[in-house]
């Protein structure tokens, strides 16, 4: 696991949408926006098991996650590392994320759809081996 300094940790705790990049069966990169939850040095995410990103992860369990601030002064952190399925409550993870991303009412409604989806949805995490920090660059 890569060392994460306080500035990076604080940046990753913000409510930002990330972009996850995986490799498809032809060896081509594939990227998709994704919610994430930063906790204890890992980025937790979820996806339907039928998505291309999950199929790619099953074939090659490694990804890159770009988290960026898209207004001046532009900032980003890029995490590269292995992906592993995580043992945690799907509903609780989705609820915590949806409350942050959507707010109280809409977030609670969004999370309700995930109460009984644990067989169809994978909870996974990326534990970074490499971190590219573009927080303090001018």
C-alpha positions in Angstrom: 0.0 0.0 0.0 1.3 3.5 -0.9 1.8 6.1 1.7 -1.0 8.7 1.8 -0.2 12.0 3.3 -2.7 14.2 5.1 -3.4 16.5 2.1 -4.2 13.6 -0.2 -6.3 12.0 2.5 -8.4 15.2 3.0 -8.8 15.6 -0.8 -10.0 12.1 -1.2 -12.6 12.5 1.6 -14.4 15.2 -0.4 -17.6 14.4 -2.4 -16.1 14.1 -5.9 -16.9 11.8 -8.8 -13.9 9.7 -9.8 -13.1 8.0 -13.1 -12.1 4.4 -13.0 -10.0 2.9 -15.7 -9.8 -0.8 -16.4 -8.4 -2.9 -19.3 -10.8 -4.8 -21.6 -10.3 -8.3 -23.1 -8.6 -6.7 -26.1 -6.1 -4.9 -23.9 -7.7 -1.5 -24.5 -8.3 1.0 -21.6 -11.9 1.6 -20.6 -12.8 4.5 -18.3 -16.1 5.3 -16.5 -17.2 7.8 -13.9 -17.9 6.3 -10.5 -18.8 7.2 -7.0 -16.2 6.3 -4.3 -15.8 6.3 -0.5 -12.3 6.9 0.8 -11.7 5.0 4.1 -8.5 3.6 5.8 -6.3 4.0 2.7 -8.7 2.4 0.2 -11.3 3.6 -2.3 -14.6 1.7 -1.9 -16.9 1.5 -4.9 -19.9 -0.6 -6.1 -21.1 -1.7 -9.6 -23.6 -4.1 -11.1 -21.9 -7.4 -11.8 -23.0 -7.2 -15.5 -21.1 -4.0 -16.2 -18.1 -3.9 -18.5 -15.9 -2.5 -15.7 -16.8 -5.5 -13.5 -16.1 -8.0 -16.2 -12.8 -6.2 -16.9 -11.9 -6.3 -13.2 -12.7 -10.0 -13.0 -10.3 -10.7 -15.9 -7.6 -8.3 -14.7 -8.1 -7.2 -11.0 -6.2 -3.9 -11.3 -7.4 -0.4 -12.0 -6.5 3.3 -12.0 -8.8 5.8 -10.2 -8.5 9.5 -11.1 -10.1 11.9 -8.6 -10.0 15.5 -9.7 -11.2 19.0 -9.0 -12.3 20.5 -12.3 -12.3 24.2 -11.4 -9.3 26.5 -11.0 -7.0 25.8 -9.3 -7.3 22.3 -10.9 -6.2 19.4 -8.6 -6.1 15.7 -8.9 -4.9 12.5 -7.3 -4.5 9.3 -9.4 -4.5 6.0 -7.6 -3.2 2.7 -9.2 -3.6 -0.6 -7.5 -5.3 -4.0 -7.2 -9.0 -4.4 -6.9 -10.6 -6.8 -4.5 -14.1 -7.6 -3.7 -14.9 -6.2 -0.2 -17.0 -7.8 2.6 -19.2 -5.0 3.7 -22.9 -4.0 3.6 -23.9 -2.9 0.1 -26.8 -0.9 1.4 -24.8 0.9 4.1 -22.1 1.8 1.6 -24.6 3.1 -1.0 -26.6 5.0 1.6 -23.5 6.8 2.9 -22.5 7.7 -0.6 -25.9 8.7 -1.9 -26.5 11.0 1.1 -23.2 12.7 0.3 -23.8 12.9 -3.5 -27.6 13.6 -3.5 -28.5 15.0 -0.1 -30.9 13.7 2.5 -34.2 12.9 0.8 -33.0 12.0 -2.7 -30.0 10.0 -1.3 -32.2 7.9 1.0 -34.6 7.2 -1.9 -31.7 6.2 -4.1 -30.2 3.8 -1.5 -33.5 2.0 -1.0 -33.1 0.3 -4.4 -29.9 -1.4 -3.1 -31.4 -3.0 0.0 -31.9 -6.3 -1.7 -29.4 -6.2 -4.5 -26.3 -7.8 -2.9 -26.2 -10.7 -5.4 -26.3 -8.5 -8.5 -24.0 -5.7 -7.2 -20.3 -6.0 -6.3 -18.8 -4.0 -3.5 -15.0 -3.6 -4.2 -12.0 -1.6 -3.2 -8.8 -0.3 -4.7 -5.8 -0.2 -2.4 -3.3 2.1 -4.0 0.2 0.8 -4.8 1.1 4.1 -6.6 -0.2 7.6 -6.0 0.2 10.5 -8.4 -0.4 13.8 -6.5 -1.3 16.9 -8.5 -2.7 18.9 -5.6 0.0 21.5 -5.1 1.2 21.8 -8.7 1.1 25.2 -10.4 
